[in-house]
C-alpha cells in the first residue's frame, strides 16, 4: 500500500483544481486559434508588430510555445484529476470558458489597446474589429463566470 498518495481535496478544492486545469486549456486553445488563424492563415498581424517582420515571426513562435505549455500542463492536470476521481465536470467547463474569454479579453484590451504590441488588422477601420474581438472575449468570460457561479451550489457540483 502506498503511503505517499495525495490527500483528497475537499469539494471546494476539487472545484478549484478542475477550474484551474481547464483555464490553462482554454487559454492555450484560444491562443492557438489566434496564432493559427490570425497570425498564420490570414496573416493579419504578428504577436509583436512594432519591429521587423523577422522579430514578429519570432514573437509568434514564442506565443506558440507558450500556448503549447499551457495546453500540455492543463491536460496533465486534467488527467491527474480524472485518475484520482476528483474532476468536477461543471467546474471544468467553467474553467474552459474562463480561459477562452480571459485570453481573448486580455489580448483585445491589454495587447491591442494598452500596450499596442499589435492590432487585429491593419489598413482597415479598426473599430468594428475591436468591438467584435473584445465583445467575443467578454461573452466567453461571462459564460465561464455564470458556469462557475452555478457550480457553487452543492447540487450542481458534480
C-alpha positions in Angstrom: 0.0 0.0 0.0 1.3 3.4 -1.0 1.8 5.9 1.9 2.7 8.8 -0.4 -0.8 9.1 -2.1 -2.1 12.6 -2.2 -4.7 13.6 0.3 -8.2 14.0 -1.3 -9.1 17.7 -1.6 -12.5 19.0 -0.3 -15.4 19.7 -2.7 -14.2 23.3 -3.0 -10.7 22.2 -3.6 -11.9 19.8 -6.3 -13.9 22.5 -8.0 -10.9 24.9 -7.8 -8.5 22.4 -9.3 -10.9 21.4 -12.0 -11.4 25.0 -12.9 -7.6 25.8 -12.9 -6.7 22.9 -15.1 -9.2 23.9 -17.8 -8.4 27.6 -17.5 -5.0 26.6 -18.8 -6.6 24.6 -21.6 -8.9 27.4 -22.5 -6.0 29.9 -22.7 -4.0 27.5 -24.8 -6.9 26.8 -27.2 -7.7 30.5 -27.7 -4.0 31.4 -28.1 -3.8 28.6 -30.7 -6.8 29.9 -32.6 -5.5 33.4 -32.6 -2.0 32.3 -33.7 -3.1 29.8 -36.4 -6.0 31.8 -37.8 -5.0 35.4 -37.5 -1.2 35.2 -37.5 -0.6 32.4 -40.0 -3.6 31.8 -42.2 -4.9 35.3 -42.6 -1.5 37.0 -41.9 -3.3 40.0 -40.3 -0.7 40.5 -37.6 2.1 39.0 -35.6 2.2 38.9 -31.8 4.7 41.8 -31.8 4.3 44.1 -34.8 6.4 47.1 -33.5 9.7 45.9 -35.1 10.9 43.9 -38.1 8.9 41.1 -39.7 11.6 38.7 -38.5 11.1 39.7 -34.9 7.3 39.4 -35.5 7.8 35.8 -36.6 9.9 35.1 -33.5 7.2 36.5 -31.3 4.7 34.2 -33.0 6.9 31.3 -32.2 7.2 32.3 -28.6 3.4 32.6 -28.4 3.0 29.2 -30.0 5.5 27.7 -27.4 3.6 29.3 -24.5 0.2 28.0 -25.8 1.7 24.5 -26.1 3.0 24.7 -22.5 -0.5 25.8 -21.3 -2.2 23.0 -23.2 0.2 20.3 -22.0 0.1 21.5 -18.4 -3.7 21.8 -18.4 -4.2 18.3 -19.9 -1.7 16.8 -17.4 -3.6 18.4 -14.5 -6.9 17.3 -16.0 -5.7 13.7 -16.4 -4.5 13.7 -12.8 -7.8 14.9 -11.6 -9.6 12.2 -13.6 -7.2 9.5 -12.4 -7.9 10.3 -8.8 -11.7 10.7 -9.4 -11.5 14.4 -8.3 -12.7 16.0 -11.6 -15.8 18.2 -11.3 -17.1 18.4 -14.9 -19.2 21.6 -14.3 -16.2 23.4 -12.9 -14.0 22.1 -15.7 -16.4 23.6 -18.3 -16.5 26.9 -16.4 -12.7 27.0 -16.4 -12.5 26.3 -20.1 -14.8 29.3 -20.9 -13.0 31.5 -18.4 -9.7 30.6 -20.1 -11.0 31.2 -23.6 -12.6 34.5 -22.7 -9.8 35.6 -20.4 -7.2 35.2 -23.1 -9.4 36.9 -25.7 -10.3 39.9 -23.5 -6.7 40.3 -22.3 -5.4 40.2 -25.8 -8.0 42.7 -27.1 -7.7 45.2 -24.2 -4.1 44.9 -23.0 -2.2 43.8 -26.1 -4.2 45.8 -28.7 -5.2 48.9 -26.8 -2.9 49.4 -23.7 0.4 48.0 -24.9 -0.3 48.3 -28.6 2.0 45.4 -29.5 -0.2 44.7 -32.4 -3.7 45.4 -33.9 -6.2 42.9 -35.1 -5.8 44.1 -38.7 -4.0 46.9 -40.5 -5.3 49.2 -43.3 -8.9 49.0 -42.4 -11.3 50.7 -40.0 -10.3 49.0 -36.7 -13.3 49.9 -34.5 -15.6 47.1 -35.8 -12.8 44.5 -35.3 -12.0 45.8 -31.8 -15.7 45.6 -30.8 -16.1 42.1 -32.2 -12.8 40.9 -30.6 -13.4 42.4 -27.2 -17.1 41.6 -27.1 -16.5 37.9 -28.0 -13.9 37.7 -25.2 -16.3 39.3 -22.7 -19.1 37.0 -23.8 -17.0 33.9 -23.3 -15.8 35.2 -19.9 -19.4 35.9 -18.8 -20.4 32.3 -19.8 -17.5 31.0 -17.8 -18.4 33.2 -14.8 -22.0 32.1 -14.9 -21.0 28.4 -15.1 -18.6 28.9 -12.2 -21.2 30.5 -10.0 -23.6 27.7 -10.8 -21.0 25.1 -9.6 -21.0 26.7 -6.1 -24.4 25.1 -5.5 -23.9 21.7 -4.0 -26.4 20.0 -6.3 -24.6 21.2 -9.4 -21.0 20.4 -8.2 -20.9 17.0 -9.9 
